[in-house]
Amino acid sequence: MESILTSIKKLLGIAEEYTHFDADLIMHINSVLSILTQIGVGPTEGFSINDKSSVWGDFVPENSKWELIKSYTYMKVKLLFDPPLSSSVIESMNRIISELEWRIQVAADSVNSN
């Protein structure tokens, strides 16, 4: 099982053992997990992480249908934590985020309707 915090740090280019930004990243990750919960993904009572011990399987079942939440979480955290300087890159990331949100919502609807 892959740690939520560690996987996001890796995608951001931060070494796992470098913990200086962990509190900031945890806050942003928890914000994104709250958004995902509102979309219909994860435990209905909500979910948050406190450290690197929380794994993706704690938030959603291990299922290829949910792999895109990792990319979504990374991109949202990237925009909150370390936004690109170029407005065109930000615009491109926002378009990708919007598509991922739509696809996540479709997947959540299909799971929740069963």
Phi, psi and omega per residue, in radians:
M1 nan 2.415 -3.072
E2 -1.696 2.284 3.103
S3 -1.138 2.370 3.113
I4 -1.112 -0.900 -3.110
L5 -1.076 -0.815 -3.109
T6 -1.100 -0.712 -3.120
S7 -1.180 -0.669 3.102
I8 -1.196 -0.716 3.091
K9 -1.039 -0.756 -3.138
K10 -1.054 -0.807 3.138
L11 -1.121 -0.521 3.107
L12 -1.438 -0.096 -3.138
G13 1.426 0.428 3.134
I14 -1.865 2.232 3.134
A15 -1.115 2.503 -3.108
E16 -0.996 -0.676 -3.078
E17 -1.347 -0.199 3.095
Y18 -1.503 1.900 -2.979
T19 -1.875 0.088 -3.072
H20 -0.978 -0.654 -3.082
F21 -1.713 0.096 -3.041
D22 -0.986 -0.770 -3.105
A23 -1.084 -0.727 3.116
D24 -1.140 -0.792 -3.125
L25 -1.127 -0.722 3.125
I26 -1.067 -0.740 3.117
M27 -1.054 -0.805 -3.125
H28 -1.196 -0.711 3.103
I29 -1.057 -0.771 -3.138
N30 -1.112 -0.619 3.060
S31 -1.082 -0.773 -3.138
V32 -1.179 -0.693 3.101
L33 -1.101 -0.589 3.071
S34 -1.153 -0.708 3.073
I35 -1.067 -0.796 3.137
L36 -1.080 -0.671 3.101
T37 -1.101 -0.705 3.106
Q38 -1.146 -0.548 3.088
I39 -1.257 -0.401 3.133
G40 2.009 0.301 -3.130
V41 -1.924 2.443 3.089
G42 1.580 -3.072 -3.125
P43 -1.075 2.403 -3.105
T44 -1.116 -0.458 3.129
E45 -1.439 -0.009 -3.128
G46 1.674 3.000 -3.077
F47 -2.754 2.462 3.031
S48 -2.554 2.772 3.098
I49 -1.914 2.722 3.088
N50 -2.094 -0.373 -3.095
D51 -2.857 -2.900 -3.073
K52 -1.394 0.019 -3.116
S53 -1.337 -0.357 3.125
S54 -1.332 2.306 -3.121
V55 -2.000 2.829 -3.113
W56 -0.989 -0.624 3.135
G57 -1.121 -0.351 3.051
D58 -1.274 -0.516 -3.097
F59 -1.529 -0.819 3.113
V60 -2.399 2.688 3.086
P61 -1.088 2.554 3.063
E62 -1.084 1.940 -3.064
N63 -2.815 2.328 -3.101
S64 -1.063 -0.372 3.108
K65 -1.073 -0.501 -3.064
W66 -1.738 0.068 -3.126
E67 -1.032 -0.540 -3.093
L68 -1.237 -0.244 3.077
I69 -1.195 -0.426 3.104
K70 -1.195 -0.800 3.094
S71 -1.115 -0.749 3.127
Y72 -1.041 -0.839 -3.134
T73 -1.067 -0.781 3.114
Y74 -1.030 -0.848 -3.066
M75 -1.146 -0.713 3.107
K76 -1.136 -0.759 3.122
V77 -1.132 -0.711 3.116
K78 -1.003 -0.807 3.139
L79 -1.141 -0.576 3.131
L80 -1.391 -0.713 -2.999
F81 -1.544 -0.759 -3.032
D82 -2.561 1.211 -3.071
P83 -1.138 2.539 3.083
P84 -1.127 2.699 3.133
L85 -1.368 -0.499 -3.085
S86 -1.420 2.227 3.126
S87 -1.159 -0.524 3.120
S88 -1.225 -0.595 3.075
V89 -1.197 -0.735 3.098
I90 -1.065 -0.776 3.123
E91 -1.068 -0.738 3.114
S92 -1.112 -0.767 3.119
M93 -1.101 -0.709 3.117
N94 -1.115 -0.625 3.078
R95 -1.152 -0.733 3.118
I96 -1.135 -0.743 3.107
I97 -1.042 -0.757 3.127
S98 -1.082 -0.739 3.110
E99 -1.133 -0.764 3.125
L100 -1.081 -0.720 3.098
E101 -1.027 -0.766 3.132
W102 -1.086 -0.825 -3.127
R103 -1.134 -0.666 3.096
I104 -1.126 -0.732 3.137
Q105 -1.137 -0.693 3.073
V106 -1.079 -0.782 3.121
A107 -1.118 -0.722 3.124
A108 -1.120 -0.719 3.127
D109 -1.087 -0.713 -3.126
S110 -1.205 -0.618 3.112
V111 -1.265 -0.769 -3.085
N112 -1.267 -0.371 3.137
S113 -1.456 -0.224 3.141
N114 -1.510 nan nan
